[in-house]
Amino acid sequence: MDELKVDQQFVRRSRESDNDLAIVRTIIELAQRLHLVCVAEGVETEELYADMVGLGFDLLQGYFVAKPLGEEELIQFVRAGPLTLGGR
C-alpha cells in the first residue's frame, strides 16, 4: 500500500461539517505518519481545491482538476504541468 484516499463524501462535506473536516485532517495525519501519499477524491470546486491544498493533500482528484480524458487529452493534460489556483 502506498496511498490513502479520502472518500469524496468526507471531502465535499468538510466545508459544512466539523466532524467530516476532523475525519479528513485525521486521515491526512495518518497518511503522513505512515509515509503514504494522501489523495482527496471529489474535488469539484475551486474552493474545495484551495481547502484541500491547504490541508496538505499530496494529490487531488475530481472534476475541478480534470474531467475524464481520452488518451490524447490526457497526454496534453500531463504536458501542461501542474494545476495551480487560477489556472495552469
Beta strands, then each sheet from edge to edge (+ up, - down):
strand 1: 3-6
strand 2: 37-40
strand 3: 59-60
sheet 1: 1+ 2+ 3+
end
